[in-house]
Amino acid sequence: MKATDPTFERFKCPLFYKFIISLSGFTERDRNTIKQYIEREGATYSPNLIKDHCTHLICKEPKGYFFVIVRKKCSSTTSFLRSRFEI
C-alpha cells in the first residue's frame, strides 16, 4: 500500500494548510497572482505582516525591512517555489 492509494484520499490536506502568509517586495500584479495560488493551496493571505499572526513571509528578494526583522527572529529561511511563478 502506498500513500497515493485511494484509501488515504480523505486524509489529504492542501499544501499550505493553516499557513497565514504575507508578501513583501512584489508588484500588485505579482502579489495578486501569488495570493490566488496560496489561497488555492489552503493558505490564508494576510496583506499585513502581523506579529504572532502570520506564519510565513514570502519576499521577492532577501532584503528589505520585513526580511531583516523576520530573519532575526527565525532560525532559518527558505526560498519559495520560484518554479511556480515567472516573476
C-alpha angles and dihedrals in degrees: 000000000000133000088251090062112120088240089075096047093101091056096057119115130187119274094251097035111170094358117140105204132193125188131217133190099012128127116246091255093051091043091056092049093050092043090056092049097048093046091049088053094054104267129125116234116224114195089201128051101238121189113243090007109068116069098189139027120201114199126191089218133012093255142071137079099294094044092054093047095047094044090056091054099042129072095219143009129213136191120251118240096278091178088073092061136046096214 
